[in-house]
């Protein structure tokens, strides 16, 4: 499962960020806190096409395109928050 598949209110742990070594988007995701074992929560989805999404990582709120979020592989869903 990857971050682009998570629904609003779901929380999961990051397994890894996929991408080619040295790829600027992959590096930027890691700089923003998308690191192995980190917790990520989808807090908002755009209404039309559901792109972009807003996620909370290490206390920061980050907007991502679904194509960028698809690079973040998750371990498993931990909790579903009612919204």
HELIX and SHEET records of a PDB file:
HELIX    1   1 UNK A    3  UNK A    5  5                                   3    
HELIX    2   2 UNK A   24  UNK A   31  1                                   8    
HELIX    3   3 UNK A   66  UNK A   69  1                                   4    
SHEET    1   A 5 UNK A  60  UNK A  64  0                                        
SHEET    2   A 5 UNK A  53  UNK A  57 -1                                        
SHEET    3   A 5 UNK A  39  UNK A  45 -1                                        
SHEET    4   A 5 UNK A  10  UNK A  17 -1                                        
SHEET    5   A 5 UNK A  72  UNK A  80 -1                                        
END                                                                             
